[in-house]
Amino acid sequence: MNYDLHIHTVYCGHAETMTIDAILKCADELGLNTICIADHIYSPKEIDTPRRIREEVAAYKTNCRVLIGAEMDVSGLHSDGTLAAPIPRGLDYCLAAIHYIPGDGFYPRKIEDNPLSPKELLKRWRSTMLGVLNNKKINALAHPGRMVATSIDMDLYFDDVLEILTEAAEVAAANNILWEINEHDRNMVRQDYHNRWHEIYRIALDAGVKLIYGSDSHFPNEIGGNEFVSNILKKLPEGCLETPESIGLI
């Protein structure tokens, strides 16, 4: 990889070593051409974060191109894809991410954290996905499938998940919204499903959705990491991954 379009900073509150200085030094050491610092926007309180990051980046000299983006949280209080905050002005790149159980607001780390029945969760996730992917201000969907994969027994419901993703992919393609292949999914998705995770992106490609890469790094040594992503790409058509240039970011 010569780019990384999903990097977090200390501003997110759970990436303590990710100072702007540390990020840029790491990107230069790796020889990355382009990075995007896309920190979380959980609520309207974080709307000013991208501006603060842009100002900090301007104070450093670096060999790579630095884009300023945001990872917009989808509100856990709704199930229609409503974002948790307005999208800040002046972004170079905007990701949307579903982290919370739609309409309930819980962050699921394991199946037991989901208070809903699997069928109700899938129903709400579907309406949330379709709502998000109809927001044409968004460039890409971050880690599609992650939230639901941690909330239900995928042994029983994986086919249902793929069916919803097939419908969602048609909407994403119509609105030119990319799907991100996310390196951090290797830590969030159950190991049993690592060898099937490429099926999500096969569905996307079949519908005409373009794919993009992001590490979702929260520590400097994660920047540019792509072992999980590379294993997914081996099972997809050669050359299917887009670049910042091919999607018109630069």
Number of C-alpha atoms within 10 A of each C-alpha: 16 14 23 26 27 28 27 28 25 15 18 17 10 12 15 13 14 21 18 19 15 13 24 23 18 17 24 14 10 15 15 19 16 21 25 22 27 28 26 24 27 17 15 12 9 18 19 12 19 24 16 11 19 17 10 13 19 10 10 11 10 14 14 18 14 21 19 22 27 26 26 28 22 28 25 22 17 19 24 20 27 18 23 17 17 13 19 18 10 10 15 17 21 21 26 27 24 27 21 23 28 30 16 17 14 15 17 19 16 15 16 11 14 20 14 17 11 18 12 12 20 21 14 20 25 22 18 25 27 21 18 27 27 18 16 13 15 20 21 25 25 26 22 21 21 19 22 25 21 20 24 23 13 18 9 10 16 15 11 13 18 15 15 18 23 19 16 23 28 19 20 29 19 14 17 19 24 25 26 24 28 23 25 20 20 16 10 14 18 14 11 10 14 15 12 13 20 19 15 20 26 18 19 23 19 13 18 16 22 23 20 21 26 26 25 26 24 22 19 21 11 15 25 26 19 19 12 19 22 15 14 21 18 10 15 16 10 8 7 13 16 14 20 20 9 9 14 7 11 11
